Amino acid sequence: RLVIFKRPSAILRLLVLVQMDALVPVPRCCLEHLAGIAATTMGPTPPHDCLAAFDSQSDELFAISGGKLRASHIGSDEAFENQFNQAEQHLQACWDLGGRFWELRLRAADLARAWDGNPSSGCLGCWSAMADHSDLMLDFGRTPRVDVAACAPKVCGAEHVAGVVLPRWMSTMLRTRAMPVPSPEFVEVRELSHWSFLPLDLVVAGVDRCGTNSLWRGLDAHPHIEMHFGNFFFRHDNVLPYHDEVTELRDMFQGRLQRGILRGYSDPILYRHRRVRQALSRVSNLTVLVRRSSASTRFLHASVQ
């Protein structure tokens, strides 16, 4: 925990204490530079409840954090499904602890260059000096972007996840204690949810040129069905949806949640993507309509075109 003192003598004592506690040797000038960054980027002070809750469960929270969220399109279907299952297990474990699950997206290479200082900062090459003692820090500083999942106490909001959870996760991963709060331009924090919360009753998931559009328009004309069409499932490659996306879809059907109105979604290319198929398989009580045509019909349609 990096504490900023105004008196120079206290600063000197702090530098000694941090150096003794750190696992990665930190040059004195770098600590001064990092302290300056922390003083200007600390942002809103996290509430006492957030800090206390995090400290009381830090081991459990870190144990289910750090997983990858981007779907890997390389490998077997079984490995692909296991990636979804693992993310679901971490999400459920986080909720069982009474926490909230977040995506932390960090521009690691840009952050390392920014922390490396400049001639006017008084500590040129801070990150490089620390990376000389740690292959982890060296590799981290060369990574364009890091996307990880993290569990945080329920009382912590997005700004506190960025200001408390992320620096501590970085210090744990990089085995050093001298990690200030990243500036907002280098980090993005979004809460995650689960596919089962999508308010959908049916999905029209066809393949190209099989009459999918005609089918969903016909369903949308029914007085007890409301259909939506768009790219909802193709905004990113995450194995979990964002919380605000689930809220957005609920808002789309606002006023139509009364009993007897079916909520539907359609896209003619949904069935081609195994990530979407995995996501749809996790939506509770969902009916999936797949319209396909025979090979001869496809050939005739292509010839006419």
ROGUFI-130491 format. One record per residue (C-alpha): residue number from 1; residue in one letter; x, y, z. Coordinates in Angstrom, 2 decimals. Each point is the difference from the previous one (the first is absolute). Layout:
BEGIN
+-----+------+---------+---------+---------+
! seq ! type !       x !       y !       z !
+-----+------+---------+---------+---------+
! NUM !    A !       X !       Y !       Z !
...
+-----+------+---------+---------+---------+
//
This chain:
BEGIN
+-----+------+---------+---------+---------+
! seq ! type !       x !       y !       z !
+-----+------+---------+---------+---------+
!   1 !    R !    0.00 !    0.00 !    0.00 !
!   2 !    L !    1.67 !    3.19 !   -1.18 !
!   3 !    V !   -0.54 !    2.84 !    2.48 !
!   4 !    I !    0.94 !    3.56 !   -0.89 !
!   5 !    F !    1.54 !    2.19 !    2.72 !
!   6 !    K !    0.57 !    3.72 !   -0.32 !
!   7 !    R !    3.07 !    0.17 !    2.26 !
!   8 !    P !    3.29 !   -0.94 !   -1.76 !
!   9 !    S !    1.26 !   -1.98 !    3.02 !
!  10 !    A !   -3.12 !   -2.14 !   -0.07 !
!  11 !    I !    0.47 !   -0.55 !   -3.74 !
!  12 !    L !    3.53 !   -1.30 !    0.59 !
!  13 !    R !   -1.22 !   -2.44 !    2.66 !
!  14 !    L !   -2.79 !   -1.13 !   -2.32 !
!  15 !    L !    2.45 !   -0.72 !   -2.83 !
!  16 !    V !    2.10 !   -2.18 !    2.27 !
!  17 !    L !   -3.06 !   -1.92 !    1.22 !
!  18 !    V !   -1.31 !   -0.60 !   -3.50 !
!  19 !    Q !    3.40 !   -1.14 !   -1.22 !
!  20 !    M !    0.27 !   -2.48 !    2.87 !
!  21 !    D !   -3.47 !   -1.36 !   -0.68 !
!  22 !    A !    0.26 !   -0.26 !   -3.79 !
!  23 !    L !    0.94 !   -3.27 !   -1.68 !
!  24 !    V !    1.32 !    1.81 !   -3.07 !
!  25 !    P !    2.78 !    2.54 !    0.70 !
!  26 !    V !   -1.30 !    3.50 !   -0.62 !
!  27 !    P !    2.46 !    2.88 !   -0.55 !
!  28 !    R !   -0.51 !    2.91 !    2.35 !
!  29 !    C !   -0.64 !    2.47 !   -2.84 !
!  30 !    C !   -2.66 !   -2.32 !   -1.37 !
!  31 !    L !   -1.80 !   -0.09 !    3.32 !
!  32 !    E !   -0.01 !    3.77 !    0.10 !
!  33 !    H !   -1.27 !    0.09 !   -3.57 !
!  34 !    L !   -2.70 !   -2.58 !    0.72 !
!  35 !    A !   -1.03 !    1.86 !    3.11 !
!  36 !    G !   -0.46 !    3.10 !   -2.12 !
!  37 !    I !   -2.13 !   -1.90 !   -2.49 !
!  38 !    A !   -2.13 !   -1.48 !    2.78 !
!  39 !    A !   -0.54 !    3.43 !    1.54 !
!  40 !    T !   -1.42 !    1.35 !   -3.26 !
!  41 !    T !   -1.98 !   -3.07 !   -1.17 !
!  42 !    M !   -1.44 !   -1.39 !    3.22 !
!  43 !    G !   -3.48 !    1.23 !   -0.90 !
!  44 !    P !   -2.98 !   -0.44 !    2.33 !
!  45 !    T !    0.91 !   -1.44 !    3.38 !
!  46 !    P !   -1.56 !   -3.46 !    0.31 !
!  47 !    P !   -2.55 !   -0.24 !    2.83 !
!  48 !    H !    1.17 !   -1.68 !    3.18 !
!  49 !    D !   -2.50 !   -2.82 !   -0.58 !
!  50 !    C !    1.59 !   -0.80 !   -3.38 !
!  51 !    L !    3.54 !   -0.13 !    1.38 !
!  52 !    A !   -1.01 !   -1.98 !    3.04 !
!  53 !    A !   -2.01 !   -2.49 !   -2.03 !
!  54 !    F !    2.83 !   -0.47 !   -2.48 !
!  55 !    D !    2.67 !   -0.47 !    2.67 !
!  56 !    S !   -2.13 !   -2.53 !    1.88 !
!  57 !    Q !   -0.44 !   -2.17 !   -3.12 !
!  58 !    S !    3.09 !    0.79 !   -2.07 !
!  59 !    D !    1.26 !   -3.59 !   -0.22 !
!  60 !    E !   -3.39 !   -1.36 !   -1.08 !
!  61 !    L !   -0.54 !    2.85 !   -2.46 !
!  62 !    F !    3.41 !   -0.41 !   -1.64 !
!  63 !    A !   -0.48 !   -3.77 !   -0.26 !
!  64 !    I !   -2.89 !    0.45 !   -2.45 !
!  65 !    S !    1.46 !    3.01 !   -1.84 !
!  66 !    G !    2.38 !    0.21 !   -2.94 !
!  67 !    G !   -1.87 !   -2.26 !   -2.42 !
!  68 !    K !   -0.20 !    0.71 !   -3.72 !
!  69 !    L !   -3.26 !    1.29 !   -1.41 !
!  70 !    R !    0.70 !    0.07 !   -3.73 !
!  71 !    A !   -1.31 !   -3.08 !   -1.79 !
!  72 !    S !    2.77 !   -1.97 !   -1.64 !
!  73 !    H !   -1.06 !   -1.09 !   -3.49 !
!  74 !    I !    2.90 !   -2.44 !   -0.26 !
!  75 !    G !   -0.34 !   -3.55 !    1.26 !
!  76 !    S !   -2.64 !   -2.67 !    0.44 !
!  77 !    D !   -3.64 !    0.61 !    0.81 !
!  78 !    E !    0.57 !   -1.65 !    3.37 !
!  79 !    A !    2.79 !    2.44 !    0.90 !
!  80 !    F !   -2.17 !    2.87 !   -1.20 !
!  81 !    E !   -2.87 !   -1.11 !    2.24 !
!  82 !    N !    2.37 !   -0.43 !    2.94 !
!  83 !    Q !    0.98 !    3.66 !   -0.32 !
!  84 !    F !   -3.66 !    0.98 !    0.46 !
!  85 !    N !   -0.38 !   -2.42 !    2.90 !
!  86 !    Q !    3.05 !    1.35 !    1.81 !
!  87 !    A !   -1.20 !    3.60 !   -0.32 !
!  88 !    E !   -3.42 !   -1.03 !    1.31 !
!  89 !    Q !    1.58 !   -1.75 !    2.99 !
!  90 !    H !    2.02 !    3.09 !    0.91 !
!  91 !    L !   -3.05 !    2.22 !   -0.44 !
!  92 !    Q !   -2.12 !   -2.22 !    2.24 !
!  93 !    A !    2.78 !   -0.26 !    2.59 !
!  94 !    C !    0.23 !    3.80 !    0.05 !
!  95 !    W !   -3.74 !    0.34 !    0.50 !
!  96 !    D !    0.11 !   -2.65 !    2.75 !
!  97 !    L !    2.48 !    2.24 !    1.82 !
!  98 !    G !   -2.46 !    2.86 !   -0.30 !
!  99 !    G !    2.15 !    1.76 !   -2.61 !
! 100 !    R !   -0.30 !    1.39 !   -3.51 !
! 101 !    F !    1.94 !   -1.26 !   -3.01 !
! 102 !    W !    1.85 !    2.53 !   -2.15 !
! 103 !    E !    2.04 !    0.19 !   -3.18 !
! 104 !    L !    3.24 !    1.96 !    0.35 !
! 105 !    R !    1.35 !    1.13 !   -3.35 !
! 106 !    L !    3.46 !    1.54 !    0.26 !
! 107 !    R !    2.22 !    1.54 !   -2.67 !
! 108 !    A !    3.07 !   -1.51 !    1.60 !
! 109 !    A !    2.70 !    1.07 !   -2.46 !
! 110 !    D !   -1.22 !    3.61 !   -0.08 !
! 111 !    L !   -0.23 !    0.02 !    3.79 !
! 112 !    A !    3.57 !   -1.30 !    0.36 !
! 113 !    R !    1.30 !    2.70 !   -2.35 !
! 114 !    A !   -1.88 !    2.67 !    1.93 !
! 115 !    W !    1.40 !   -1.24 !    3.30 !
! 116 !    D !    3.47 !   -0.20 !   -1.50 !
! 117 !    G !    0.15 !    3.76 !    0.41 !
! 118 !    N !    1.60 !    2.68 !   -2.13 !
! 119 !    P !    2.99 !    2.35 !    0.40 !
! 120 !    S !   -2.10 !    2.54 !    1.88 !
! 121 !    S !   -1.41 !   -2.56 !    2.44 !
! 122 !    G !    3.28 !   -0.47 !    1.85 !
! 123 !    C !   -0.12 !   -3.77 !   -0.49 !
! 124 !    L !    0.62 !   -0.95 !   -3.59 !
! 125 !    G !   -0.39 !   -3.74 !   -0.53 !
! 126 !    C !   -1.83 !   -0.91 !    3.22 !
! 127 !    W !   -1.88 !   -2.98 !   -1.41 !
! 128 !    S !    3.07 !   -1.24 !   -1.86 !
! 129 !    A !    2.05 !    0.13 !    3.19 !
! 130 !    M !   -2.52 !   -2.22 !    1.79 !
! 131 !    A !   -0.44 !   -2.26 !   -3.04 !
! 132 !    D !    3.74 !   -0.74 !    0.09 !
! 133 !    H !   -0.70 !   -2.01 !    3.15 !
! 134 !    S !   -3.21 !   -1.69 !   -1.12 !
! 135 !    D !   -0.89 !   -1.90 !   -3.17 !
! 136 !    L !   -3.66 !    0.36 !    0.99 !
! 137 !    M !    0.21 !    3.78 !   -0.09 !
! 138 !    L !    1.98 !   -0.12 !   -3.24 !
! 139 !    D !   -2.63 !   -2.16 !   -1.74 !
! 140 !    F !   -2.85 !    2.03 !    1.47 !
! 141 !    G !    1.51 !    3.23 !   -1.33 !
! 142 !    R !    0.12 !   -1.48 !   -3.52 !
! 143 !    T !   -3.64 !   -1.14 !   -0.05 !
! 144 !    P !   -2.23 !    2.39 !   -1.97 !
! 145 !    R !   -3.16 !   -0.85 !    1.95 !
! 146 !    V !   -0.87 !   -2.12 !    3.01 !
! 147 !    D !   -3.59 !   -1.19 !    0.50 !
! 148 !    V !   -0.77 !   -1.82 !    3.24 !
! 149 !    A !   -2.96 !   -0.74 !    2.24 !
! 150 !    A !    0.04 !    1.09 !    3.63 !
! 151 !    C !   -2.31 !   -0.49 !    2.96 !
! 152 !    A !   -0.60 !    2.93 !    2.34 !
! 153 !    P !   -2.27 !    0.54 !    3.01 !
! 154 !    K !   -3.53 !    1.08 !   -0.81 !
! 155 !    V !    0.45 !    3.40 !    1.67 !
! 156 !    C !    2.81 !    0.94 !   -2.42 !
! 157 !    G !   -1.01 !    1.96 !   -3.09 !
! 158 !    A !    1.81 !    0.17 !   -3.32 !
! 159 !    E !    2.25 !    2.90 !    1.03 !
! 160 !    H !    1.05 !   -1.87 !    3.13 !
! 161 !    V !    0.66 !   -3.20 !   -1.93 !
! 162 !    A !    2.41 !    2.01 !   -2.16 !
! 163 !    G !    1.50 !    1.75 !    3.04 !
! 164 !    V !    0.28 !   -2.94 !    2.42 !
! 165 !    V !   -0.38 !   -3.38 !   -1.69 !
! 166 !    L !    2.05 !    0.64 !   -3.15 !
! 167 !    P !    3.14 !    1.40 !    1.71 !
! 168 !    R !   -0.03 !   -2.85 !    2.52 !
! 169 !    W !   -0.53 !   -2.60 !   -2.71 !
! 170 !    M !    2.93 !    1.49 !   -1.92 !
! 171 !    S !    2.25 !    0.05 !    3.06 !
! 172 !    T !   -0.88 !   -3.63 !    0.75 !
! 173 !    M !    0.55 !   -1.14 !   -3.57 !
! 174 !    L !    3.23 !    1.96 !   -0.46 !
! 175 !    R !    1.25 !   -0.75 !    3.53 !
! 176 !    T !    0.60 !    3.57 !    0.97 !
! 177 !    R !   -1.76 !    2.43 !    2.33 !
! 178 !    A !    0.78 !    3.23 !   -1.87 !
! 179 !    M !   -3.07 !    0.20 !   -2.23 !
! 180 !    P !   -1.90 !    3.30 !   -0.12 !
! 181 !    V !   -3.51 !    0.44 !   -1.34 !
! 182 !    P !    0.01 !   -0.02 !   -3.84 !
! 183 !    S !   -1.23 !    3.15 !   -1.70 !
! 184 !    P !   -3.53 !   -0.30 !   -1.45 !
! 185 !    E !    1.25 !    0.08 !   -3.61 !
! 186 !    F !    1.80 !   -3.32 !    0.52 !
! 187 !    V !   -2.74 !   -2.06 !    1.65 !
! 188 !    E !   -3.64 !   -0.93 !   -0.63 !
! 189 !    V !   -2.17 !   -1.73 !    2.59 !
! 190 !    R !   -3.38 !   -1.63 !   -0.76 !
! 191 !    E !   -2.14 !   -2.28 !    2.12 !
! 192 !    L !   -0.78 !   -3.48 !   -1.34 !
! 193 !    S !   -3.19 !   -2.02 !    0.12 !
! 194 !    H !   -1.26 !   -3.37 !   -1.28 !
! 195 !    W !   -1.82 !   -1.08 !   -3.15 !
! 196 !    S !   -2.86 !   -1.49 !    2.03 !
! 197 !    F !   -1.12 !    3.52 !    0.91 !
! 198 !    L !   -0.71 !    0.97 !   -3.61 !
! 199 !    P !   -3.77 !    0.66 !   -0.23 !
! 200 !    L !   -0.58 !   -2.18 !   -3.05 !
! 201 !    D !   -2.66 !   -2.63 !   -0.66 !
! 202 !    L !    0.89 !   -0.88 !   -3.57 !
! 203 !    V !    2.77 !    0.56 !   -2.52 !
! 204 !    V !   -0.11 !   -0.39 !   -3.77 !
! 205 !    A !    3.50 !   -1.23 !   -0.82 !
! 206 !    G !    0.33 !   -0.95 !   -3.63 !
! 207 !    V !    2.68 !    0.00 !   -2.65 !
! 208 !    D !    0.37 !    2.27 !   -3.01 !
! 209 !    R !   -2.77 !    0.04 !   -2.63 !
! 210 !    C !   -2.30 !   -2.47 !    1.67 !
! 211 !    G !   -2.98 !    2.26 !    0.62 !
! 212 !    T !    0.98 !    1.01 !    3.54 !
! 213 !    N !   -1.03 !    3.63 !   -0.54 !
! 214 !    S !   -3.42 !   -1.02 !   -1.29 !
! 215 !    L !   -0.50 !   -2.23 !    3.00 !
! 216 !    W !    0.82 !    2.62 !    2.62 !
! 217 !    R !   -2.13 !    2.64 !   -1.74 !
! 218 !    G !   -2.92 !   -2.41 !    0.01 !
! 219 !    L !    0.49 !   -0.69 !    3.68 !
! 220 !    D !    0.32 !    3.71 !    0.77 !
! 221 !    A !   -3.42 !    0.57 !   -1.59 !
! 222 !    H !   -1.60 !   -2.25 !    2.62 !
! 223 !    P !   -1.72 !    2.03 !    2.77 !
! 224 !    H !    1.56 !   -2.14 !    2.76 !
! 225 !    I !    3.59 !    0.03 !   -1.31 !
! 226 !    E !    2.49 !    2.86 !   -0.11 !
! 227 !    M !    3.12 !   -0.59 !   -2.09 !
! 228 !    H !    3.23 !    1.99 !   -0.13 !
! 229 !    F !    2.70 !   -0.16 !   -2.64 !
! 230 !    G !    3.62 !    1.11 !    0.32 !
! 231 !    N !    3.62 !   -0.83 !    0.85 !
! 232 !    F !   -0.42 !   -0.47 !    3.76 !
! 233 !    F !    2.06 !   -3.22 !    0.12 !
! 234 !    F !    2.85 !    1.33 !   -2.16 !
! 235 !    R !    1.16 !    3.07 !    1.88 !
! 236 !    H !    2.91 !   -1.84 !    1.62 !
! 237 !    D !    1.48 !   -3.48 !    0.45 !
! 238 !    N !   -0.55 !   -0.39 !    3.74 !
! 239 !    V !   -1.18 !   -3.29 !    1.43 !
! 240 !    L !   -2.20 !    2.02 !    2.38 !
! 241 !    P !   -2.30 !    2.95 !   -0.77 !
! 242 !    Y !    0.34 !    3.41 !    1.61 !
! 243 !    H !   -2.48 !    1.02 !    2.67 !
! 244 !    D !   -0.94 !    3.14 !   -1.91 !
! 245 !    E !   -0.73 !   -2.09 !   -3.12 !
! 246 !    V !   -2.48 !   -2.12 !    1.93 !
! 247 !    T !   -1.61 !    3.21 !    1.28 !
! 248 !    E !   -0.11 !    1.41 !   -3.53 !
! 249 !    L !   -1.82 !   -3.06 !   -1.32 !
! 250 !    R !   -2.49 !    0.18 !    2.85 !
! 251 !    D !   -0.63 !    3.65 !   -0.83 !
! 252 !    M !   -0.69 !   -0.96 !   -3.64 !
! 253 !    F !   -2.93 !   -2.09 !    1.18 !
! 254 !    Q !   -1.16 !    2.50 !    2.60 !
! 255 !    G !   -3.76 !    0.12 !    0.10 !
! 256 !    R !   -0.20 !   -3.47 !   -1.58 !
! 257 !    L !    0.87 !   -2.03 !    3.07 !
! 258 !    Q !   -3.59 !   -0.82 !    0.82 !
! 259 !    R !   -1.03 !   -3.60 !   -0.04 !
! 260 !    G !   -0.86 !   -1.39 !   -3.42 !
! 261 !    I !    2.45 !    2.12 !   -2.05 !
! 262 !    L !    2.93 !   -1.99 !   -1.38 !
! 263 !    R !    3.31 !    1.80 !   -0.42 !
! 264 !    G !    2.05 !   -0.98 !   -3.03 !
! 265 !    Y !    3.23 !    0.83 !   -1.78 !
! 266 !    S !    1.20 !   -0.82 !   -3.49 !
! 267 !    D !    3.16 !    0.07 !   -2.06 !
! 268 !    P !    0.53 !   -2.02 !   -3.20 !
! 269 !    I !    3.60 !   -0.95 !    0.88 !
! 270 !    L !   -0.37 !   -0.95 !    3.68 !
! 271 !    Y !    0.24 !   -3.73 !   -0.59 !
! 272 !    R !    3.36 !    0.24 !   -1.79 !
! 273 !    H !    1.92 !    1.15 !    3.10 !
! 274 !    R !    0.77 !   -2.51 !    2.72 !
! 275 !    R !    0.47 !    2.75 !    2.59 !
! 276 !    V !   -3.59 !    1.10 !   -0.57 !
! 277 !    R !   -1.19 !   -3.60 !    0.09 !
! 278 !    Q !    1.68 !   -0.42 !    3.38 !
! 279 !    A !   -1.57 !    3.22 !    1.24 !
! 280 !    L !   -3.50 !   -0.98 !   -1.18 !
! 281 !    S !    0.28 !   -3.41 !    1.64 !
! 282 !    R !    0.33 !    1.80 !    3.36 !
! 283 !    V !   -3.11 !    2.20 !   -0.30 !
! 284 !    S !   -2.73 !   -1.35 !    2.27 !
! 285 !    N !   -3.12 !   -1.49 !   -1.63 !
! 286 !    L !    1.00 !    1.20 !   -3.47 !
! 287 !    T !   -1.57 !   -1.35 !   -3.19 !
! 288 !    V !    2.32 !    0.15 !   -3.01 !
! 289 !    L !   -1.51 !   -0.11 !   -3.48 !
! 290 !    V !    2.43 !   -0.95 !   -2.77 !
! 291 !    R !   -1.20 !    0.24 !   -3.58 !
! 292 !    R !    2.04 !   -1.80 !   -2.60 !
! 293 !    S !   -0.41 !   -0.88 !   -3.65 !
! 294 !    S !    1.01 !   -3.04 !   -2.01 !
! 295 !    A !    3.16 !   -0.01 !   -2.11 !
! 296 !    S !   -2.05 !    0.05 !   -3.23 !
! 297 !    T !   -1.95 !    3.05 !    1.17 !
! 298 !    R !    3.22 !    1.79 !    0.83 !
! 299 !    F !    1.45 !   -0.79 !   -3.45 !
! 300 !    L !   -3.16 !    1.19 !   -1.75 !
! 301 !    H !   -0.06 !    3.21 !    2.02 !
! 302 !    A !    3.66 !    0.67 !   -0.81 !
! 303 !    S !   -0.60 !   -0.66 !   -3.71 !
! 304 !    V !   -2.92 !    2.44 !   -0.12 !
! 305 !    Q !    2.11 !    2.61 !    1.73 !
+-----+------+---------+---------+---------+
//
